[in-house]
Each structure stands twice: as C-alpha cells, then as structure tokens.
C-alpha cells in the first residue's frame, strides 16, 4: 500500500529529518518528496510505500499526529487511494 503524507506549518529545522527517521524506523520506504518554503511556511507532500512495513496505517497516523503536535505543524497520513479519490475533480 502506498501512502500520502502531507505537512503544513511554520518552517523550522529538522522537520524532514524527524519524519524520515520515523518512516525508516517502521520500514516505510519513501518514494517521492516535494517540499517548499514560502515566506516562512513549510509545505511538503511525501509518497511512501508501506509494503512490508512494521506498522499499521492507523498506528502511523497516530505517531504523526503526535509528532505534528510536538513540533507545531499539521501532519496528515492517508492511503494513496483515499487521497486520490478526495482530490479528483
């Protein structure tokens, strides 16, 4: 299963490092990252593959919700299928 992870918030050092470390610790493979910073605001979309991951999607959502709260950004994790369906015109 592929997931889409989005992050929005005020830019600060270490956001990508913290996110990628958590994914690596749970065996989730990053496939693509697109990020930018505009006037101090950080925005990132990350696509990853959970095939063989050592964590369930809901547990990963909970981990990233807590991380987002700790570092002051909003982090959302969705299955790629749900993300695509929600953004289809």
C-alpha positions as CSV (number, residue, x, y, z in Angstrom):
1,X,0.0,0.0,0.0
2,X,1.2,3.5,-0.8
3,X,0.5,6.5,1.4
4,X,0.5,10.2,1.0
5,X,1.9,12.2,3.9
6,X,1.3,16.0,4.0
7,X,2.9,18.5,6.3
8,X,1.9,22.2,6.6
9,X,3.2,24.7,9.2
10,X,5.8,27.2,10.2
11,X,9.2,26.2,9.0
12,X,11.8,25.0,11.5
13,X,14.9,22.9,11.5
14,X,14.5,19.1,11.5
15,X,11.0,18.6,10.1
16,X,12.1,16.3,7.2
17,X,14.7,14.6,9.4
18,X,12.1,13.7,12.1
19,X,9.6,12.5,9.6
20,X,12.0,10.4,7.5
21,X,13.5,8.8,10.7
22,X,10.1,7.7,11.9
23,X,9.3,6.2,8.4
24,X,12.7,4.4,8.4
25,X,12.3,3.0,11.9
26,X,9.0,1.4,10.8
27,X,10.2,0.0,7.5
28,X,8.3,2.5,5.3
29,X,10.1,3.4,2.0
30,X,10.0,7.0,0.8
31,X,9.3,7.1,-3.0
32,X,9.0,10.8,-3.6
33,X,9.2,14.1,-1.7
34,X,8.1,17.5,-2.8
35,X,8.6,20.4,-0.4
36,X,8.8,24.1,-0.4
37,X,9.0,27.0,1.9
38,X,7.1,30.2,1.2
39,X,7.5,33.3,3.5
40,X,8.5,31.0,6.4
41,X,5.7,28.4,5.9
42,X,6.7,24.8,5.2
43,X,4.7,22.6,2.9
44,X,5.5,19.0,2.0
45,X,3.9,16.1,0.2
46,X,5.6,12.8,0.6
47,X,4.6,9.5,-1.1
48,X,5.8,6.3,0.5
49,X,5.4,2.5,0.2
50,X,4.2,0.6,3.3
51,X,4.7,-2.9,1.7
52,X,6.4,-4.9,4.4
53,X,6.2,-2.1,6.9
54,X,6.3,-3.0,10.6
55,X,3.4,-0.7,11.4
56,X,-0.3,-0.4,10.6
57,X,-1.6,2.7,8.8
58,X,-3.7,3.8,11.9
59,X,-0.7,3.5,14.2
60,X,1.4,5.5,11.7
61,X,-1.3,8.2,11.7
62,X,-1.3,8.3,15.5
63,X,2.5,8.6,15.6
64,X,2.5,11.5,13.1
65,X,-0.4,13.3,14.8
66,X,1.6,13.3,18.0
67,X,4.8,14.4,16.2
68,X,2.9,17.3,14.5
69,X,1.6,18.4,17.8
70,X,5.1,18.3,19.4
71,X,6.8,20.3,16.6
72,X,3.9,22.6,15.8
73,X,2.9,21.5,12.3
74,X,-0.1,19.6,10.9
75,X,0.8,16.2,9.6
76,X,-1.8,14.0,7.8
77,X,-1.3,10.5,6.6
78,X,-3.7,8.9,4.1
79,X,-3.7,5.9,1.8
80,X,-2.9,7.0,-1.7
81,X,-6.3,5.6,-2.9
82,X,-8.3,7.8,-0.5
83,X,-6.1,10.9,-1.1
84,X,-6.6,10.5,-4.9
85,X,-10.4,10.0,-4.6
86,X,-10.7,13.1,-2.4
87,X,-8.8,15.2,-4.9
88,X,-10.4,14.0,-8.1
89,X,-12.3,16.7,-10.0
